[in-house]
Amino acid sequence: MAIVKLISDFDGVWTNQDAEAAYVWNYILNAAAALTGEKPEAMDALLQESKKEMNSAPYEYGWVSNGTISCYYQEDPFGDNNAIFDYIGRAASKTSYSHFKQDLARLKEAVETKGKMSLADFSNDCFMKSTSQFKLEGKLKPIESAGEIVKELNSAGVEIIVASNSKTEKIEHLFRKAGQTVTNEKSIIRGRLHAIGDARKFVIDTSFTELPEFYEISGRFKVSLRRSNYFRILLAEMPDFVIGDVFSLDLALPLYLRMNDKRFSKLKVIQRLHKHTPQWVRDHLSRDEFKGIAFMLDSIDKLPETIRKNS
């Protein structure tokens, strides 16, 4: 049976992020409240107001890596937290006539003086601690159909390579809950469900010049292609399909390669849609030039059929 290679993201594809994202958000509110002496509800109001300000220009904010936006605000609930604290760092002002900006300045000062870290480090610290706690409490779960989808894909000759920013042990932990065994780079024999954790798809490598700096999506959205870690994974695996839920992190580079590099002439990309998937992503993938190349799924349950029909 011919092998079809699928590179898949993990969080947001094989997991339901809503519960974990809410847990992380509440952790941030409580951590910020502890530093400022305010109530969590006050921190929530302040951060929600920040979101409202950011909504008018989402292309200006995002998860920043080495001075470049790695994924845009509104693409990913976890990346959005980094974007919010990036906004706070820029908007905070002790001398502003705006009480809102003064409140942001007080939060910034509390994080830096009492927390002894930058706003970006505070966001990352909250993410790492809260997701670890979420797992320890037994709340981290795969989607209900994960095990059956893996079986169906493997039975149809599809090799699944899960390339994720998450750690390998997290990937293995969740698939074990779904009754599936995952191999990794330390395994003697590679199986048809294989994990490449800590893929660092978010890292922008400014020294990587093999590709253009940006993939122009529109006049305001342009996605950095300088992701040397992810590029090496794609080149080593040469997948037939790539699925992900965050366009900038998961699909922009593969799609660019499909359209511009003959080595990837058979590659197809699949966007796992969520309620937070931005309209600019949906519009871009709906363009006529991507017909038969780019697909959008509102459920992972449709993945086996999509691959079968388009292999």
C-alpha positions in Angstrom: 0.0 0.0 0.0 1.4 3.4 -1.0 2.3 5.6 2.0 0.7 9.1 2.2 2.6 11.4 4.5 0.6 13.8 6.7 2.4 16.4 8.8 -0.1 17.5 11.5 0.0 20.2 14.1 -1.2 19.0 17.5 -2.9 21.6 19.7 -6.1 22.8 18.1 -6.1 19.8 15.7 -6.2 16.8 18.0 -7.3 18.7 21.1 -10.1 21.0 22.0 -8.4 24.2 23.1 -11.3 26.0 24.6 -11.1 24.6 28.1 -7.3 24.9 28.2 -7.4 28.4 26.8 -9.9 29.5 29.5 -7.7 27.9 32.2 -4.6 29.8 31.0 -6.6 33.0 30.8 -7.8 32.7 34.4 -4.3 31.9 35.5 -3.0 35.1 33.9 -5.8 37.1 35.6 -4.9 35.7 39.0 -1.2 36.2 38.5 -1.6 39.8 37.4 -4.0 40.4 40.3 -1.4 39.1 42.8 1.2 41.4 41.4 -0.9 44.6 41.2 -3.1 44.1 44.3 -6.2 44.3 42.2 -9.0 41.8 41.9 -8.9 39.3 39.0 -12.1 40.8 37.7 -10.4 44.2 37.4 -7.5 42.6 35.5 -10.1 40.9 33.2 -11.7 44.2 32.4 -8.3 45.8 31.7 -7.2 43.0 29.3 -10.6 42.9 27.6 -10.3 46.6 27.0 -6.9 46.0 25.5 -8.5 43.4 23.2 -11.0 46.0 22.0 -8.3 48.4 21.2 -6.3 45.7 19.3 -9.4 44.6 17.3 -9.2 47.7 15.1 -5.8 46.8 13.8 -5.0 43.1 14.4 -2.3 43.2 11.8 -0.2 45.4 14.1 -0.1 42.8 16.9 0.9 39.2 17.4 3.2 36.7 19.0 6.6 38.2 18.4 9.8 36.2 17.8 13.1 38.0 17.3 11.4 41.3 16.5 9.0 39.9 13.9 5.3 38.8 14.3 5.3 35.0 14.2 1.5 34.7 14.2 -1.1 37.4 14.2 -3.5 38.5 16.9 -6.8 36.6 16.6 -5.2 33.5 15.0 -4.6 31.5 18.1 -6.0 31.9 21.7 -2.6 31.1 23.3 -0.6 33.4 20.9 -3.2 36.1 21.6 -2.0 36.3 25.2 1.5 37.1 24.0 0.0 39.7 21.6 -2.0 41.4 24.4 1.1 41.9 26.5 3.0 43.2 23.5 0.2 45.7 23.1 0.4 46.6 26.8 4.1 47.3 26.5 3.5 49.7 23.7 0.4 51.4 25.0 1.2 51.8 28.7 1.8 55.4 29.8 2.0 56.9 33.2 1.7 60.4 31.9 -1.3 59.8 29.6 -4.6 61.6 30.2 -6.2 58.2 29.6 -7.0 56.3 32.8 -6.9 53.1 30.7 -3.2 53.7 29.7 -2.3 54.6 33.2 -3.8 51.3 34.4 -1.7 49.5 31.8 1.4 51.3 33.0 0.7 50.2 36.6 0.3 46.6 35.4 3.6 46.8 33.4 5.4 48.3 36.4 4.1 45.6 38.8 5.2 42.8 36.4 8.7 44.3 36.0 9.3 45.3 39.6 7.5 42.8 41.7 7.5 40.0 39.1 11.0 40.8 38.1 10.4 39.9 34.4 9.4 41.5 31.1 5.8 41.4 30.0 6.7 38.8 27.3 8.3 36.6 29.9 5.3 37.0 32.2 3.0 35.8 29.5 5.2 32.9 28.7 5.7 32.0 32.4 1.9 32.0 32.9 1.4 29.8 29.9 4.0 27.2 30.9 2.9 27.0 34.6 -0.9 27.0 33.8 -0.7 24.3 31.0 1.5 22.1 33.3 -1.1 22.5 36.1 -3.9 21.8 33.6 -2.2 18.5 32.7 -1.5 17.6 36.3 -5.2 18.1 37.2 -6.1 15.5 34.5 -8.0 18.0 32.4 -5.8 17.7 29.3 -7.7 15.4 26.8 -7.7 14.6 23.1 -10.8 15.0 21.1 -13.1 12.0 21.5 -12.6 10.7 18.0 -8.8 11.0 18.0 -8.1 7.3 18.3 -10.5 6.2 15.6 -9.2 8.9 13.2 -5.6 7.7 13.7 -6.7 4.1 13.0 -8.7 5.0 9.9 -5.8 7.1 8.5 -3.2 4.4 9.3 -5.3 1.7 7.8 -5.6 3.8 4.6 -1.8 4.0 4.3 -1.4 7.4 5.9 1.7 8.0 8.0 1.0 10.8 10.6 3.9 13.0 11.7 2.8 15.3 14.5 5.1 18.3 14.3 4.2 20.7 17.2 5.5 23.5 19.3 4.3 21.3 22.3 6.7 18.9 24.0 6.9 15.3 22.7 5.7 14.0 26.1 2.5 16.1 25.9 1.8 14.6 22.4 2.5 11.1 23.7 0.4 11.6 26.8 -2.7 12.6 24.9 -2.5 10.0 22.2 -2.1 7.3 25.0 -5.4 8.5 26.3 -6.8 7.9 22.8 -5.4 4.4 22.9 -2.6 5.1 20.4 1.2 4.5 20.7 3.5 7.3 19.4 7.1 6.9 18.3 9.6 9.7 18.5 13.2 10.6 17.4 14.6 8.2 20.1 12.5 5.2 19.0 14.4 2.3 17.3 11.6 1.7 14.9 9.4 4.6 13.5 5.7 3.9 13.6 2.9 5.4 11.6 2.1 7.9 14.3 5.3 9.8 15.0 5.9 12.9 17.1 8.3 15.7 16.5 7.9 17.8 19.6 9.4 21.2 20.3 9.3 21.9 16.5 9.7 25.6 17.2 7.6 26.6 14.2 7.1 30.0 15.9 10.8 30.9 15.9 11.8 33.5 13.4 15.4 32.9 12.3 16.7 36.2 11.0 19.8 34.5 9.7 17.8 32.1 7.5 17.8 33.6 4.0 17.1 30.6 1.8 13.5 31.9 1.3 12.1 35.4 1.0 11.4 37.2 4.2 7.7 37.3 3.9 4.7 35.6 2.2 2.4 38.5 1.3 -1.2 37.7 2.1 -2.7 41.1 1.7 -1.5 44.7 2.0 -1.6 44.4 5.8 -0.9 40.8 6.5 2.4 39.3 5.6 3.7 36.1 7.2 7.4 35.5 7.9 8.9 32.6 6.1 12.1 32.6 8.0 11.3 29.5 10.1 14.4 27.4 9.6 13.4 24.7 12.1 10.1 24.1 10.4 11.6 24.3 6.9 14.1 21.5 7.8 11.2 19.3 9.1 9.3 19.9 5.8 12.3 19.2 3.7 13.2 16.0 5.6 9.7 14.6 5.5 8.4 15.8 2.1 4.8 15.5 3.2 1.8 15.0 0.9 -0.5 16.9 3.2 0.0 19.4 6.1 -2.8 20.2 8.5 -2.9 22.9 11.2 -5.2 25.4 12.9 -2.9 28.5 12.9 -2.2 29.6 9.4 0.9 31.7 10.1 2.5 29.0 12.2 1.4 25.8 10.4 0.4 26.5 6.8 1.9 29.7 5.4 5.4 28.1 4.8 4.1 24.8 3.3 1.7 26.7 1.1 4.4 29.1 -0.1 6.7 26.1 -0.9 3.9 24.3 -2.7 3.4 27.3 -5.0 7.1 28.2 -5.5 9.3 25.1 -5.0 9.0 22.1 -7.5 10.1 19.7 -4.7 6.8 20.4 -3.1 4.6 20.2 -6.2 2.2 17.6 -4.8 1.8 19.2 -1.3 -1.7 20.1 -0.1 -2.6 22.1 3.0 -5.6 21.8 5.3 -6.8 24.5 7.6 -8.6 23.2 10.7 -11.2 25.9 11.2 -12.2 27.3 14.6 -14.5 30.1 15.6 -11.5 32.3 16.0 -10.0 31.6 12.6 -9.6 35.1 11.0 -11.6 36.1 7.9 -8.4 37.1 6.1 -7.2 33.4 6.4 -10.5 32.0 5.1 -10.5 34.5 2.2 -6.9 33.8 1.2 -7.4 30.0 1.2 -10.6 30.4 -0.8 -8.8 32.0 -3.8 -9.2 30.2 -7.1 -5.4 29.6 -7.4 -5.6 27.3 -4.4 -8.5 25.1 -5.6 -7.5 21.5 -5.1 -4.4 22.6 -3.1 -5.9 24.2 0.1 -8.8 22.8 2.1 -10.7 24.0 5.1 -12.3 21.6 7.6 -14.5 22.5 10.5 -14.0 19.1 12.1 -11.0 16.7 12.2 -13.5 13.9 11.6 -13.5 14.9 8.0 -9.8 14.5 7.6 -9.7 10.8 6.4 -12.2 11.5 3.6 -10.4 14.7 2.5 -7.1 12.9 2.2 -8.7 9.9 0.4 -10.4 12.1 -2.1 -7.4 14.2 -2.9 -4.5 11.8 -2.8 
